[in-house]
Amino acid sequence: EADIYQTPRYLVIGTGKKITLECSQTMGHDKMYWYQQDPGMELHLIHYSYGVNSTEKGDLSSESTVSRIRTEHFPLTLESARPSHTSQYLCASSESSSYNSPLHFGNGTRLTVT
Amino acid sequence: AQTVTQSQPEMSVQEAETVTLSCTYDTSENNYYLFWYKQPPSRQMILVIRQEAYKQQNATENRFSVNFQKAAKSFSLKISDSQLGDTAMYFCAFMIHSGTYKYIFGTGTRLKVLA
């Protein structure tokens, strides 16, 4: 049973549209992450947050933006979707209390931009 | 640069047999943590097993165990008594103990357990 929720699960949208991918967790975790994953490929970190009002860009350049106004909520926004944004987006969170705290993942959002 | 290499893109194993997935990594850090994650088809990615680099003893979790060779920077996963539910993508990852809490993932190994 997932304690971290992503919506929508699947999204097909036209080029130029603005979209927001939602991610919420109920575990009280301070650290949250967004990863981009192409089918059968590794995960690339695009954004992360260590707490409220804290956001950083990850290793993979992304045209998306994130916000962290509440601990439990970490939405990702694309202002103008393009076909190159077609991918799976995984949200994850982890505890701050221990360094070996593992990542807890959501089910992912599979985005297709036509 | 910190990297994780999984040299086996795909593997298969017969049900009830044992399989080993390889993982090597590169880092100049001394304190770090290693993980294996499992991503079943169309399902949530979950933690399989984790290892602290400062611990010499290999971690075990039921049918899953690791062979951690720090000097060789190797972190392989052994699955014993393979079950159909073990069919998944397996990702090796490490996290540097430097306060950034960023994880580096490998490209994954697709494991198929055959009936």
HADDOCK unambig.tbl for C-alpha pairs under 7 A between the chains (distance, minus, plus):
assign (segid A and resid 41 and name CA) (segid B and resid 107 and name CA) 5.37 0.50 0.50
assign (segid A and resid 41 and name CA) (segid B and resid 108 and name CA) 6.71 0.50 0.50
assign (segid A and resid 42 and name CA) (segid B and resid 105 and name CA) 6.26 0.50 0.50
assign (segid A and resid 42 and name CA) (segid B and resid 106 and name CA) 5.80 0.50 0.50
assign (segid A and resid 42 and name CA) (segid B and resid 107 and name CA) 4.12 0.50 0.50
assign (segid A and resid 42 and name CA) (segid B and resid 108 and name CA) 6.20 0.50 0.50
assign (segid A and resid 43 and name CA) (segid B and resid 105 and name CA) 6.18 0.50 0.50
assign (segid A and resid 99 and name CA) (segid B and resid 97 and name CA) 6.70 0.50 0.50
assign (segid A and resid 100 and name CA) (segid B and resid 33 and name CA) 6.13 0.50 0.50
assign (segid A and resid 102 and name CA) (segid B and resid 47 and name CA) 6.98 0.50 0.50
assign (segid A and resid 104 and name CA) (segid B and resid 46 and name CA) 6.90 0.50 0.50
assign (segid A and resid 105 and name CA) (segid B and resid 44 and name CA) 6.47 0.50 0.50
assign (segid A and resid 105 and name CA) (segid B and resid 45 and name CA) 5.83 0.50 0.50
assign (segid A and resid 105 and name CA) (segid B and resid 46 and name CA) 6.91 0.50 0.50
assign (segid A and resid 106 and name CA) (segid B and resid 44 and name CA) 6.13 0.50 0.50
assign (segid A and resid 107 and name CA) (segid B and resid 43 and name CA) 6.20 0.50 0.50
assign (segid A and resid 107 and name CA) (segid B and resid 44 and name CA) 4.64 0.50 0.50
